[in-house]
Amino acid sequence: MDVLNALLQGFASALSVSNLLWCLAGCALGTAVGVLPGIGPAVAVAMLLPITAKVEITASMIFFAGIYYGAMYGGSTTSILLNTPGETASMITAMEGNKMAKSGRAGAALATSAIGSFVAGTIATVLVTLFAPVVADFAVKLGPPEYFMLMVLAFTTVSAVLGKSTLRGMTALFAGLGLGLVGLDQISGQARYTLGVPELLDGIEIVLVAVGLFAVAEVLYYALYEGREAETRNHMSRVHMSARDWKRSVPAWLRGTAIGAPFGCIPAGGTEIPTFLSYAAEKKLARGENQAEFGKQGAIEGVAGPEAANNATVTMALIPLLTLGIPTSNTTAILLGAFQNYGIQPGPQLFTTSAALVWALIASLYIGNVMLLILNLPMVGMWVKLLKIPKPQLYAGILIFATVGAYGMRQSAFDLVLLWGIGLLGVLMRRFDFPTAPVVVGMILGPLAEAQLRNAVSIGEGSAMVFLQRPMSLTLIIVVLCVLVLPRVMRAMALRKAAASAG
């Protein structure tokens, strides 16, 4: 009852006219930020941090939270329609959602994305309300060995599931791991693989690689290959979900939420791991004609699951931020800075010292989710009309957005050269059927995995046995081996059975 009373008081504060307006402004701005590639919620919140000097703390936190989860909604729109992820978390959505758009199902993809985000966000907010201290206590018990094995699990599932060949998936993953090593070594501070270029000392921007591999590569591939053929425009059959779409989406939303929620509590790579794991799960669980749609016409589960996982992770990331003062993503790190600007340090005492603020913030998550659904669903038909723009003009616009976004990050001409170089690499990968997503996964998680591996070996005093001595780490090793070995064993058994029945 104490939790319920506190939440009701939070709603009383969040439902004031001024706070509602701040929440609406944050959600609308967040959606716009998600649509534009290269900006992202972290940059938007960072640019708006100065308002904390003028605005009351509860209003500004509600505003920043609106930007935070609004950006996750917006990122799916351009991913589905233009194959241009506004955020790295939307890469999986781009893979299946864009194929759905090309086969005339853009409306269904946008609808399942919006509703799935609402369902996952709401369930995760209930979990934040009820279990914040409990989940945070469990997350604290995970150490470097467990974090490292979680990342190895992400590497193996992504590389094994994406693309037709595990070898090509692994090759793409190692290319991403190599790109992630560029820059200064995290421990020694030595420059690595920078080729004497000062701009590479800070490493290669992840958003730059994502936009280059997806957006620029899409445009160049169209210009070099598809643009030579007569253009066949896809008929937009409907802008809503059919009964079959609902039947396939609901379980995917729930599975995605279940996968994404725990990842919000641990600093193990943000939204990327759960979205890829959710996609891998949906592809494995799909049967018959549903499975045949993956990578071809576009499978709705491949949009519904990852989008739910993405939003559940984003919401649950507030647990370690509020209860431990530990940010698990770039955006929550900046939100931590916003708290500190007001002289408030998130941690175990926050729920007692600033209870009114915390519960108003949690109440605003419920309100924001409803606002985002109301903002996004009626606009599905309008977004789908983007596909009626002629391809040359549409792709020219994508290039302009991608170039402006890449240049705007560091105002560096070198970044533009890098963007186009990565775009050409994306064209080659697409031409020779190499999956591009493992490159980005390797880049994001590679440096984190390296740091956790070093820490784990330090804990084990130089011995790799530390991974086998901890139950959770050992469990994850067994899961990784199962992911790698079981599909091959089952395939071999199926071939043997087929040969026996033929004989």
TALINUR-V29046 format. One line per field, one symbol per residue. psi: psi as a letter, one per 40 degrees, with the letter a starting at -180 (. if undefined). A space follows every 10 residues. Layout:
psi=???
This chain:
psi=dddddddddd ddddeidddd dddddddddd dddddhieci dddddddedd eeediidddd dddddddded dddddddddd defghdidee dddddddddd ddeefddddd dddddddddd dddddddddd eddddddddd ehaddddddd dddddddddd dhiehddddd dddddddddd ehahhdddei hhfefehdde deihhddddd dddcdddddd ddddcdedih hhhhhgdifi hidddddddd dddddddddd ddddehgfea eddddddddd ddddeiibdd dddhecehhd dedddddddd ddddddeedd dddefhheid dddddddddd defhhiaded eddfdddddd dddddddddd dddddddeed ddddedeehi dddddddddd ddddddddde fhdddddddd dddddddddd defhhddddd ddddeddddd ddddddddde feheeddeeh dddddddddd dddddddddd dddddddddd dd.
